[in-house]
Amino acid sequence: MITEFEDLGLLEKDTPEDIDKKIQEKLGLSFNMMYEKLSNYINHHIDDVMVGMINIAPYEDYEELIEDHYGMVNFLKTEVVKGENWKLDMVDSRNGSLHFRFLSTAVDDGTTFKGVVVVSFSGKILHTFCFGDA
C-alpha cells in the first residue's frame, strides 16, 4: 500500500519491467493482472469498445485492413486481448488513484487503441476501460 504516487519510487529511466516489479512490490498487483482486466473489458463491452472504430490494420499491416464489423470484433477478441500485445504508455496519479495507460501493439501502428486501468493506492483495481481512436 502507498499513500501517494511518489511512494511507488518510479524513475524516468525505469523500463516497463522495472515498473511492473515496483508495483508488484508496493501494491501486490502486476501488469499481467491488468492485462487480464483489459481482456475482460473487451470481451464484455465489445459494443462500447467498437464505438467510432471504422477499421483495423492488424499489426500495422494496412494491406490486411479489416473494415467489417464482425472481422474487427473477432480481431479484438482474439488478438488485442493477448497480454503480449499491450505496452505501457504512461502511469500517473489523478484524484487519489493511479492511472495506467497501455497501448495495443496489435492495432494499426500501436498508438490508436488504448486501455486504461485505474488502481487505488491500496492496489485494488477500481475501473478498467478500452477505446480506439476514430
Secondary structure as the mmCIF struct_conf table of DSSP 4:
data_model
#
loop_
_struct_conf.conf_type_id
_struct_conf.id
_struct_conf.beg_label_comp_id
_struct_conf.beg_label_asym_id
_struct_conf.beg_label_seq_id
_struct_conf.end_label_comp_id
_struct_conf.end_label_asym_id
_struct_conf.end_label_seq_id
BEND BEND1 THR A 3 GLU A 4
HELX_RH_3T_P HELX_RH_3T_P1 PHE A 5 LEU A 8
TURN_TY1_P TURN_TY1_P1 GLU A 12 LYS A 13
HELX_RH_AL_P HELX_RH_AL_P1 PRO A 16 LEU A 27
BEND BEND2 GLY A 28 GLY A 28
HELX_RH_AL_P HELX_RH_AL_P2 PHE A 31 HIS A 44
HELX_RH_AL_P HELX_RH_AL_P3 ILE A 46 MET A 50
TURN_TY1_P TURN_TY1_P2 VAL A 51 GLY A 52
STRN STRN1 ILE A 56 ILE A 56
STRN STRN2 PRO A 58 PRO A 58
TURN_TY1_P TURN_TY1_P3 TYR A 59 GLU A 60
HELX_RH_3T_P HELX_RH_3T_P2 TYR A 62 GLU A 64
STRN STRN3 ILE A 66 ILE A 66
BEND BEND3 ASP A 68 ASP A 68
HELX_RH_AL_P HELX_RH_AL_P4 HIS A 69 PHE A 75
HELX_RH_PI_P HELX_RH_PI_P1 LEU A 76 VAL A 80
TURN_TY1_P TURN_TY1_P4 VAL A 81 VAL A 81
BEND BEND4 LYS A 82 LYS A 82
HELX_RH_3T_P HELX_RH_3T_P3 GLY A 83 ASN A 85
STRN STRN4 TRP A 86 ARG A 94
TURN_TY1_P TURN_TY1_P5 ASN A 95 GLY A 96
STRN STRN5 SER A 97 SER A 104
TURN_TY1_P TURN_TY1_P6 THR A 105 ALA A 106
STRN STRN6 VAL A 107 VAL A 107
TURN_TY1_P TURN_TY1_P7 ASP A 108 THR A 111
BEND BEND5 THR A 112 THR A 112
STRN STRN7 PHE A 113 SER A 120
TURN_TY1_P TURN_TY1_P8 PHE A 121 SER A 122
BEND BEND6 GLY A 123 GLY A 123
STRN STRN8 ILE A 125 GLY A 132
#
